[in-house]
């Protein structure tokens, strides 16, 4: 499928600021922890096995609101990724302690993967089971 493999990841998470806000403490550290945790679920569930993409890239946009549903970009045929964005309220993130911040990113990542799995008819039970821990 993809012409170029830049890495062997199945899930990549990142963030970008859309507006000026207070510094979000532990942001990169927490995002990397969530990625490692949830990526193992992606691998264990064989989520990308029958998918039209090889990996998922999620960018959390730190903005003014919490977006209800993720925005899909076109599958990148060259790199094999499905780019996704989701806006989160930057002030809420900045006011969160490390534990709360990790839970926010973890829950939103799981919700996005469930959304993707529903759209592309991929296995999502493992993500739903993990979400039950946060209900």
ZIURMO-V842074 format. One record per backbone hydrogen bond with DSSP energy under -0.5 kcal/mol. NH is the residue of the N-H (numbers start at 0). CO is the residue of the C=O. E is the energy in kcal/mol with one decimal. If there is no record, write none. Layout:
NH_CO_E / NH_CO_E
This chain:
2_77_-0.8 / 3_77_-2.4 / 5_3_-0.6 / 11_55_-2.5 / 13_57_-2.0 / 15_59_-2.1 / 17_61_-3.2 / 18_61_-0.8 / 24_22_-0.9 / 26_23_-1.5 / 29_25_-3.0 / 30_26_-2.6 / 31_27_-2.3 / 32_28_-1.7 / 33_29_-2.6 / 34_30_-2.7 / 35_31_-2.3 / 36_32_-2.3 / 37_33_-3.1 / 38_34_-2.8 / 39_35_-1.1 / 40_36_-0.8 / 41_37_-2.0 / 42_38_-2.4 / 43_39_-2.9 / 44_40_-2.2 / 45_42_-1.2 / 46_41_-2.0 / 48_45_-1.4 / 53_79_-3.4 / 54_79_-1.4 / 55_9_-2.1 / 56_81_-2.0 / 57_11_-3.1 / 57_55_-0.5 / 58_56_-0.5 / 58_83_-2.7 / 59_13_-3.0 / 59_57_-0.6 / 60_58_-0.6 / 60_85_-2.5 / 61_15_-3.2 / 61_59_-0.6 / 62_60_-0.9 / 62_87_-3.0 / 66_64_-0.7 / 66_86_-3.0 / 70_84_-3.0 / 71_69_-0.5 / 72_82_-2.5 / 75_80_-2.9 / 76_74_-1.0 / 79_75_-2.6 / 80_75_-0.5 / 81_54_-2.0 / 82_80_-0.6 / 83_56_-3.0 / 84_70_-2.1 / 85_58_-1.9 / 87_60_-3.1 / 89_62_-3.0 / 92_88_-1.9 / 93_89_-2.7 / 94_90_-1.7 / 95_92_-1.2 / 100_96_-2.8 / 101_97_-2.4 / 102_98_-2.1 / 103_99_-2.4 / 104_100_-2.4 / 105_101_-2.7 / 106_102_-2.8 / 107_103_-2.5 / 108_104_-2.3 / 109_105_-2.4 / 110_106_-2.5 / 111_107_-2.2 / 112_108_-2.4 / 113_109_-2.3 / 114_110_-2.2 / 115_111_-2.8 / 116_112_-2.8 / 117_113_-2.3 / 118_114_-2.2 / 119_115_-2.7 / 120_116_-0.6 / 120_117_-0.5 / 121_116_-2.6 / 126_123_-0.6 / 127_123_-2.2 / 128_124_-2.8 / 129_125_-1.6 / 130_126_-2.1 / 131_127_-1.5 / 132_129_-1.2 / 133_130_-2.4 / 134_131_-0.8
